Amino acid sequence: MRVAHSPDELPYRERAVAIGTFDGVHLGHRRVLDAAIAAPAAAAAVTFDPHPRMVLGTSTPLLTTLERRLELLAAAGVEDVLVVRCDAAVATLRARDVVETVLVPFGTRIVTAGVGFRFGADGAGDLDTIARLGLDVRPVPLVEGVSSARIRELVAAGELRPAARLLGRPFEVEGLVEGGDRRGRLLGFPTANVGVADRMVVPPYGVYAGAARGHRAAVSIGVNPHFGGNERRVEAFLLDYDGDLYGERLVVELWERLRDERAFADEHALVEQIASDVAATREAEPPV
């Protein structure tokens, strides 16, 4: 899959284009993408970064980084993706200008989007606008109950299995593995300290069962109260893994919440609890 940041970076050809922000690339997004893929033209997607709501001043925690979003779009089967840098200038473009400067220049003939999709300054543009400008518009019915906003709510509440059903895959956190205090290694459970950006959705503090790099993972999210921490960390212990992950990007699936984080009477009690968390992780079932 080719990734472009300007229409002129892609060869001009007749295209069916799925358009949207696609945060999370959930089941509803997949319908929009599938409609473009099924159309009689080269399948492409247009997405926006950062999220348009953030540009307009609305705080919007994200389900996926741009890098992960692009990976998921590639897995969905589109041939090309145009990433539109969404800034104040783009946010104030008239709907007509968006169509003429973003969609038309690289050959868009067919446009697929969810029913109710709006774009352009003040959200004045809709699918009828695109149709009036001469493109073949194919509205895609929404999947009942599925939206990025609803998935954010579920994750923020720690409801990871319902969130996974709407995503069509386990919820994930990701980031570069950073240096930590190495306490986990001293306790016999070396963890990868994943640098998750503040703009990303993260579930409540606690311990979770999940997976990363093909290994089950016991994941701690919180401030490590046993050692008096005050900075949020996401630490993953990959079961049966022996390797150095420092500096590498790690995508961690979160399957289910095992327990709250807490301080322990002593280090022995902490180690016993971690061993119990690892055992529970071995028994956990993937959510989808």
N, C-alpha and C positions, 0 to 999 in steps of 0.2 A: 504494500500500500504506500502510495506517495503522499507526503504531507507538504502542503504549500501554505504560505502566509500572504500570498497575493494571487489574484486570479491569473495574472500573466506568467506565473510560475508553472502553470499547468497547460498542456497542449489543448488547443481548441478542438472539441469534439462534441457530438450530440450526447447530452447527459441527462440522467434522472437523478435529481439531487434531493436528499433528505436534509431538512434544515431544522436546527434547534440547538439549544445549549447542550443537551444530552448529559447533564450531570448524573452520574451513576449508571448510565446506559442500561436502564431498567427494562422490564417487560414491555411497557408502553413505547419506549424508545425503539425497542427491537422491532415492533410492528411498523413503525415509520421507516426504519432502515430496510426491513424486508420488502416493503412496498416499492422502494426505490430499486432494490436489487431485482425484483420481479418485472420491472418496467422494461420496455424494449429500447434501452439506451444504456450507456456506460454508467454504472452506479457510483455516486459520490455523495459526500456529506459536507455540509457547511456547519461549523460550530463556532462558538464565540468564547473568547478568553481575554480578560477575566469575565466572570458571570455578569451579564448586563445589569442585574439588580445591584451589584456592588458598585458599579460605575454611577448608578443613580442614587447612591447613598444608603441603600438598604443592606444591612449586614446579613450575609447569606453563607453559613457554613457549608462547605462542599463535601460531597460524597466521594468524589474522585479527583485526583490531581489531573492536570492536562495530560501528562505522560501516560497515566493509567487509562484515561478516557480514550486516547488514541489507540492504545493496545486493544481495548474492548471494541472500538469501531472497526479495527482491522479484523478482529476475530469474527465480527458480525458479517464481514464479506464485502464491504465497500472497497472500490478500487483506489479512490483518491479522497483526501480530506483537505478542505480549505479552512484554515484556522483564521478567523477574523479577529484582529486585535481590537477589542472593544474599549474605546476610550471616550472622552467627552465629545470629540468630533463625530465619531461613529454613532454615538447614542442620540445625537441631534439630527442625524440625516433623515430626510423625508423618506417615506416608504418607497416612493418611486425611485429615489436615488439609490437606495439599497439594492433594489432589483437591477437597476441599470449599471451599477458599478461593481456589484458583488456577483450576482447570478449570471447575467447575460454574457459577460466577457469570456467565460471559459466554456460556453456552449450549452448552458442549461436550457432544456426544452420542457422537461417534466419536473414538477416540484411536489414532494410528499412532505406532509407535516401533520401534526395532531390537530384535530378539530379544536378551534379556539386559539390557534397560534396567532400571536400578534407581534409586530416588529415596527421599527422606525420610531421617529420622534413621538414621544407621548403614547407609544403603542397604537398609533393611528392606522397602521397597516394591518391587513389580515389576508386570508387566502383569496378572498374576492378581489383584493387589490392586485395581487399577483396575476390572477386570471384576466383582469381587465387590461393588464399590460402585455397580454398575448401568450402567456405560458400555460401549459397544460397542468392544471392543479389537481392533485389527488388527495383529498382530505382523508385522514386515517382516524377511525373511531378510537376514542380513548379506552384504555383498559380500566374497567371499573375498580375504583379504590387504589389505583396505582399512580403515584406521583412522586417526584423527588422530595417535595415538601413532606408528604406522609412518611416516606422512608427516613428522612432526617428525624422526624418526631419519634419514630420507633427506635432508632439507634440511640438517640439521646435518652430514651427511657430504659435502655438495656434490653429491649425486645428484639433480639437478633434473629430468632427463627422467623417471626412474621416479616421482618425486614428482608430476609433472604428470599422468602416466597415472592415478594414484590420485585426484587432485583433479578430473580432467576438464577442467583448464585450467592455464596456467602458474602456478607459484608466484609470489607477489608480496610486495614490501615496500612500505611506505607511510608517509607522515608529511608534516608541513608542511615546505616548503622554507625553510631557515634561511640567514642570512648566513654566508659562509665567508671564507677568506683571499684569494679571487679569483685564486689562482695559475693555475687552469685557463684563465681568460680571458686572462691574460698569455701563456700558452703556446699560445693559439689554439684551445683546447678548453674553452669555458665550461661548467662543471658546475653542476647543482642539488644542493645539500647537503640531503639528505632526513633529517629528524629522526625516525629510527625509534626507538620506545620500547624501553627495556631489556627489557620483558616479552615482546617479540616474538621469534619464531624468526628467526635470521639465518644464512645459510650461511657457510662458512669464508671467511676473508680471501682476497681474490683479485680478479680482473677477470672480469666476466661480460658476455655478450651478452644483450640483452633488448629491452624496448620500454616506452614511456610516452607518453601523449597522442597515440597514433596514429603515433608516430615510433620507429624503432629507437633503441636506447640502449646505449652502452657504459658499464658500471657498475663502479665501483671500491668494494670493501668492505674496510676496513682502517684502518690508522693512518698511511698515507702515509709509509713509512720513508725515502723519498728526501729528504724534508724534515725528518726527525727527529721525526715526530709520535708521540704516545702516546695519542691519544683516537680511539676507533672512529668512522669516518665512512662514510656511504653516499652516494656522489657519482655522479650520472647525467649523462652527456653525451648530449643528445638530438640525433641526427643530423638535419641539414637543418631545425632548428628555430631560429627567431629570435623571442625574446620574453622577458619578465621573469616569472619564476615565484615570486619572493620572497613568502612569506606564504601561498602556495597549497598545498592538499593535493595530493600527487602519489602516484599508484599506479604502481609500477614492476614490470613482469613481468621475471622472470629466467629465461632460456631455457637457457643452458649456461655452464659455467665455461671461460674461455679460458686462464687462467694464474694462477700465484701472484703476490702482490704482492712487490715487491723494490725495493731502491735501485739507482740507476744511476751509471755513472762520471761523467756530466756531464748537463747539461740537454739537450744535443743528442741524446744517447742516449735520454733519457726521451721527448722529443718524437717520435723515430722509433718508439719502442715504442707510444706512444699512437696514432700513425697506423696502425700495424699492427693494434692492437686494434680501431680503427674499421673498418678494411677487413674484419677477421674478423667483426665485427658485421653488416656489410652482407651477408655471405655466410651467416650463421647461419640455420637453419631453426627455426621455432616448434616446441615439443615436442609439441603436440597440435593 
